[in-house]
Amino acid sequence: MLTKDNLLLRPPTNSNLDVSFLADLRNDPSVAHQLINRALPSNPLTIYKWINRKCKDPHEEFLFIIETSSDEGSKVLSGYATYKIIDQTSRVAMLGICLEKSSQNKGYGNIAVCLMIDYLYNTLAIRKFVFESLLSNKASRKLFANLGFREVGIFASHFLSHGAFHDIVLGELILSETNN
């Protein structure tokens, strides 16, 4: 579990709330498009299997982003964050984030990505972080740019969605002991 300010990142549970929340996100075509994914008809069983597959991979982590309120002690699911160690020897991880619309533009993405980077760098010695985003996803690109990521390439006409091909931007952040 990772925490900062009023945000908590925690692994999934099998509660109905988690499953229905993910089903709503995964079934939304506009959200799937921004995630470079395709909306699939998801039901509780397919979501359960998807979560279990992600949790069994020792190089991958799936974390719910939860907004907490100290006043009322309430917790609200706001989205999820992921990382996958794509090269353990070179210590490289790919990061991903998905926030529901009502949780966007509140700084949650920034906090969640910073928490993952801090954990991965300080606990697992990951030194390089990468992301991919639709070229048209200005919010995602701005989030990563504000955290020091630089865009290093574009896959042109790479992703077919909504009847058209879309470009994918690749970005990276390399940390060393002198600039963390």
C-alpha positions in Angstrom: 0.0 0.0 0.0 1.3 3.4 -1.0 0.0 6.7 0.4 0.5 10.4 0.1 -1.8 13.3 1.1 -5.3 12.2 0.5 -4.5 9.4 -1.9 -4.0 5.7 -1.4 -2.7 3.1 -3.9 -3.6 -0.5 -2.9 -3.8 -3.9 -4.6 -7.3 -5.0 -5.7 -9.6 -7.1 -3.6 -12.4 -9.4 -4.8 -15.1 -7.1 -3.5 -18.0 -6.3 -5.7 -17.2 -2.6 -5.6 -13.8 -3.1 -7.2 -15.2 -5.4 -9.9 -18.1 -3.2 -10.8 -15.8 -0.1 -10.9 -13.4 -1.8 -13.3 -16.3 -3.1 -15.4 -17.6 0.4 -15.8 -14.2 1.7 -16.8 -13.4 -1.2 -19.2 -16.8 -1.0 -20.9 -16.5 2.7 -21.6 -15.3 3.1 -25.3 -13.8 6.6 -24.7 -11.8 5.4 -21.7 -10.6 2.3 -23.5 -9.5 4.4 -26.5 -7.4 6.7 -24.3 -5.8 3.6 -22.7 -4.8 2.3 -26.2 -7.3 -0.5 -25.6 -10.6 -1.6 -27.0 -13.7 -1.6 -24.9 -14.8 -5.2 -24.3 -18.0 -6.4 -22.9 -16.8 -7.1 -19.3 -18.8 -8.8 -16.6 -17.8 -9.6 -13.0 -16.3 -12.9 -14.0 -14.1 -11.5 -16.9 -12.9 -8.7 -14.6 -12.1 -11.2 -11.8 -10.1 -13.3 -14.2 -8.3 -10.2 -15.6 -7.4 -9.0 -12.0 -6.1 -12.5 -11.1 -4.0 -12.7 -14.2 -2.4 -9.3 -13.4 -1.8 -10.3 -9.7 -0.1 -13.6 -10.6 2.6 -11.9 -12.7 5.5 -11.3 -10.4 6.7 -8.4 -12.6 3.4 -6.6 -12.8 1.4 -4.6 -10.2 -2.1 -3.3 -10.4 -3.1 -0.7 -7.8 -6.4 1.0 -7.2 -6.2 4.7 -6.7 -8.4 5.7 -3.8 -9.3 9.2 -2.6 -9.5 9.3 1.2 -11.1 11.9 3.3 -9.7 12.5 6.8 -12.9 14.3 7.8 -15.3 11.5 7.3 -12.9 8.5 6.9 -14.5 7.8 3.5 -12.7 6.2 0.6 -13.7 6.6 -3.0 -12.2 4.6 -5.9 -10.8 7.1 -8.4 -9.0 4.9 -10.9 -6.0 2.5 -11.1 -2.3 2.6 -11.7 -0.1 -0.1 -13.1 3.5 -0.9 -13.6 5.2 -3.7 -15.3 8.9 -4.5 -15.1 9.7 -5.0 -18.7 13.5 -5.6 -18.3 14.6 -6.7 -14.9 18.3 -6.8 -15.8 18.3 -3.3 -17.2 15.8 -2.2 -14.4 13.1 -0.7 -16.7 9.4 -0.5 -15.9 6.4 0.7 -17.9 3.9 2.8 -16.1 0.2 3.3 -16.7 -2.7 5.2 -15.1 -6.4 5.4 -15.6 -8.6 7.9 -13.7 -12.3 8.2 -14.0 -13.5 11.5 -15.4 -14.7 12.9 -12.1 -11.2 12.3 -10.6 -9.2 14.0 -13.4 -7.5 17.4 -13.0 -7.2 17.0 -9.2 -3.5 16.0 -9.1 -4.2 12.4 -8.5 -2.4 11.2 -11.5 0.7 13.1 -10.5 0.6 11.7 -7.0 0.0 8.2 -8.2 2.8 8.2 -10.7 5.2 9.8 -8.2 4.3 7.1 -5.6 5.0 4.3 -8.1 8.3 5.8 -9.2 9.4 6.4 -5.6 8.5 2.8 -4.7 10.1 1.2 -7.7 13.3 3.3 -7.5 13.8 3.0 -3.8 12.6 -0.6 -3.2 13.2 -2.4 -6.5 16.1 -0.3 -7.9 14.2 0.4 -11.1 16.2 3.2 -12.9 14.2 3.8 -16.1 10.5 4.4 -16.5 8.6 4.4 -19.7 5.1 5.2 -20.8 3.0 5.2 -24.0 0.1 7.4 -24.9 -2.0 8.4 -27.8 -0.5 11.4 -29.5 -4.0 13.0 -29.1 -4.1 12.4 -25.3 -2.7 15.7 -24.2 -3.6 15.2 -20.5 -1.5 12.0 -20.3 1.4 13.6 -22.1 1.3 16.7 -20.0 1.2 14.6 -16.8 4.4 12.7 -17.7 6.1 15.8 -19.1 5.5 17.6 -15.8 7.2 14.8 -14.0 10.3 15.0 -16.1 9.6 12.4 -18.8 10.7 13.2 -22.3 9.0 12.0 -25.4 11.4 9.9 -27.4 9.5 8.6 -30.4 6.2 8.0 -32.2 4.7 4.9 -33.6 2.8 6.4 -36.6 -0.6 5.0 -37.4 -0.2 2.3 -34.8 -3.5 1.9 -33.1 -6.8 1.3 -34.9 -9.8 2.7 -33.0 -13.0 4.3 -33.9 -12.4 3.5 -37.6 -9.1 5.4 -37.8 -5.4 4.8 -37.1 -3.8 6.8 -34.3 -0.2 7.6 -33.4 1.3 6.4 -30.2 3.9 8.5 -28.3 6.7 6.8 -26.3 8.3 8.6 -23.3 11.0 7.9 -20.8 12.4 9.1 -17.5 15.9 7.8 -16.5 16.9 8.3 -12.8 20.3 8.1 -11.5 21.5 8.4 -7.9 22.4 12.1 -8.6 19.0 13.2 -9.9 16.3 11.3 -8.0 
